[in-house]
Amino acid sequence: MPTLWPPGLPQDAFLGHVETAPEERLRTNMDVGPPKMRRRFTAGVRNVEIPLVLTTAQSTTLMDFYTTTLTGGVGAFDWKLTRTGDTVSFRFVEPPKIEALEPNVWKTALSLEILP
């Protein structure tokens, strides 16, 4: 059974969500003329940056999910992609960054990749 994004954390509708298409091309410079391009592989990862504003309890849930459930972020998890509404497999690219905004309010930046 796949690991699911914790239900106590925000589930979708993220303002500031940034998704980047996978880089599947290989570009080779030629001695003369324009560079040649070809496809490197057929299934690339897409990068996603997701900002969240969390309560203290939610930030604790997120860090427990990252460190314990995902074994320090090496495991993948299923979550709904905001843009399409489809459930896809994500993996952390970097550990979550959590910044205090005010008492009980934390700004969090998630750097994730969507697995093919």
JOBEL-V420610 format. One line per field, one symbol per residue. burial: # if it has 16 or more other ideal C-beta (glycine too) atoms within 10 Angstrom, else .. A space follows every 10 residues. Layout:
burial=???
This chain:
burial=....##.... ...#..#... .......... .......... ...####### .#.#...##. ##..##...# ..#..##.#. ##.....#.# .#...#.#.. .....#.#.# .###..
